[in-house]
């Protein structure tokens, strides 16, 4: 999450971009990816940066209007694996919904899908929707996180059919025919 600062404040904070991170919303596995699957993610302060961490895994899966208050932009920067069962696309959906309701744009930083070269598995039936399967898509959906965000918006899948203002920074040098090994990127579990 970020809020623009004046040039003097940004320079004092060492942020040449003029953007100051205000807080971090943490999905399943936490901000640094150290929580085990299903483990409760706590609110707190990040030991390295001192930033407030707000959990989006547990009782609060969607940022509240109070948590978004004063923000000009929310940045979504999470590596997905391209599986309907992975909670990060559920978190993306809830964050998009909250941003749409609060009139805050969301910037999705795209990442290669390590399983983006194929689409497979049964399509979810809506009667079985849950946090680990929110939308009627196959198990291996083949999309990048930014493509998924645009599909959620375009299909009207946000509550009340609200539309988020989704901006994206796309991957360079990536296409869906590539396996993860072909990207040349390291994989961190």
Secondary structure, DSSP 8 states (H G I E B T S, - for coil): -EEE--HHHHHHHT-TTSEEE-EEEE-TT-TTS-S-TT-----EE-TTT--EEEE-SSS--S--HHHHTT-SEEEE-----SBTT-THHHHHHHHHHHHHHHT-EEEEE----TTTT--EEEE--GGG-BTTB-SS-EEE----HHHHHHHHHHTT-SGGG----EEEE--SS--TT--HHHHT-----
